[in-house]
């Protein structure tokens, strides 16, 4: 399980973006695996991120800095694919 350490801040993000990153970090405690909770939340949250000016690449960069694995980051890309196309990417 990965979570942002308490002594690490999201630097260079607006308050809204920070709140969204905090929520993604909370939901990502299982590496953003697919389950009923993430199926419901992830497309909506990623759409909110885009509206707030957070691209998937910027989200992945922020999550990598706090310790998320390459596999977890790949799962974020898959969720973005599902949000945009309705299907999980590979």
C-alpha positions as CSV (number, residue, x, y, z in Angstrom):
1,X,0.0,0.0,0.0
2,X,1.3,3.4,-1.0
3,X,0.3,6.7,0.5
4,X,1.8,10.2,0.4
5,X,3.9,10.6,3.5
6,X,2.6,13.3,5.9
7,X,5.8,15.3,5.6
8,X,5.5,15.5,1.8
9,X,3.5,18.3,0.2
10,X,2.0,18.6,-3.3
11,X,4.3,21.5,-4.5
12,X,3.2,23.7,-7.5
13,X,-0.5,22.8,-7.4
14,X,-3.5,24.9,-6.6
15,X,-5.7,24.2,-3.6
16,X,-8.3,22.5,-5.8
17,X,-5.6,20.4,-7.5
18,X,-4.1,19.5,-4.1
19,X,-7.5,18.3,-2.8
20,X,-8.0,16.2,-6.0
21,X,-4.5,14.7,-5.6
22,X,-5.2,13.9,-1.9
23,X,-8.4,12.1,-2.9
24,X,-6.6,10.2,-5.7
25,X,-3.9,9.2,-3.2
26,X,-6.6,8.0,-0.8
27,X,-8.3,5.9,-3.5
28,X,-5.0,4.7,-4.8
29,X,-4.1,2.9,-1.6
30,X,-4.7,-0.4,-3.6
31,X,-2.8,0.8,-6.7
32,X,-6.1,2.0,-8.3
33,X,-7.2,-1.6,-8.9
34,X,-10.6,-2.1,-10.4
35,X,-13.4,-2.6,-7.9
36,X,-16.9,-1.3,-7.3
37,X,-15.6,1.8,-5.6
38,X,-13.0,2.7,-8.2
39,X,-15.4,1.8,-11.1
40,X,-17.7,4.5,-9.7
41,X,-15.2,7.1,-8.7
42,X,-12.2,7.1,-11.0
43,X,-13.8,8.4,-14.3
44,X,-15.5,11.2,-12.4
45,X,-12.4,12.2,-10.4
46,X,-10.2,12.2,-13.5
47,X,-12.7,14.4,-15.3
48,X,-12.6,16.8,-12.3
49,X,-8.8,16.7,-12.5
50,X,-8.9,17.6,-16.2
51,X,-11.3,20.5,-15.5
52,X,-8.9,21.7,-12.7
53,X,-6.0,21.7,-15.2
54,X,-4.4,18.4,-14.1
55,X,-3.4,16.2,-17.0
56,X,-2.9,12.5,-16.5
57,X,0.8,12.9,-17.0
58,X,1.0,15.6,-14.2
59,X,-1.0,13.4,-11.9
60,X,1.3,10.4,-12.6
61,X,4.4,12.6,-12.0
62,X,3.0,13.7,-8.6
63,X,2.1,10.2,-7.6
64,X,5.5,8.9,-8.7
65,X,7.2,11.5,-6.5
66,X,5.4,10.1,-3.4
67,X,6.3,6.5,-4.2
68,X,3.7,4.9,-6.3
69,X,5.0,2.0,-8.4
70,X,5.2,1.9,-12.2
71,X,2.4,-0.7,-12.1
72,X,0.1,1.6,-10.2
73,X,0.9,4.5,-12.5
74,X,0.1,2.3,-15.5
75,X,-3.2,1.6,-13.8
76,X,-3.9,5.4,-13.7
77,X,-3.3,5.5,-17.4
78,X,-5.8,2.6,-17.9
79,X,-8.4,4.5,-15.9
80,X,-7.9,7.6,-18.1
81,X,-8.4,5.4,-21.1
82,X,-11.6,4.1,-19.6
83,X,-12.8,7.6,-18.9
84,X,-12.1,8.8,-22.5
85,X,-13.1,5.7,-24.5
86,X,-15.2,3.6,-22.1
87,X,-12.7,0.8,-22.3
88,X,-9.6,0.0,-20.2
89,X,-6.3,0.4,-22.1
90,X,-3.7,-2.2,-21.9
